[in-house]
């Protein structure tokens, strides 16, 4: 989310920026998944289902973006898709986080703030 827009600002070709961002996401998510798998915190059936859905979504996104670039002849479509994904992610994070905090607050639940001296 940070490197993609930064690379675009530096004048890197949009297709190179999108590919570089995708590879960085692949490595970071693979490392996190491997760590959780080694810790025994992964529901393997759910992970397999999620992996299949993610693969279908990724292939659909690449195909759609490729068709949009071919139809319009503009590489700016890649930039707009990247911006839309970042904005959607930020908005959904804020909305779901706000809803969770509001529910916890209304239930009188612990909001997760503790003294730094507690162990």
Secondary structure, DSSP 8 states (H G I E B T S, - for coil): --HHHHHHHTT--HHHHHHHHHHHHHHHHHHHHHHHHHTT---HHHHHHHHHHHHHHHHHHHHHHHHHHHHH--THHHHHHHHHHHHHHHHHHHHHHHHHHHHHHHHT---S---TT--
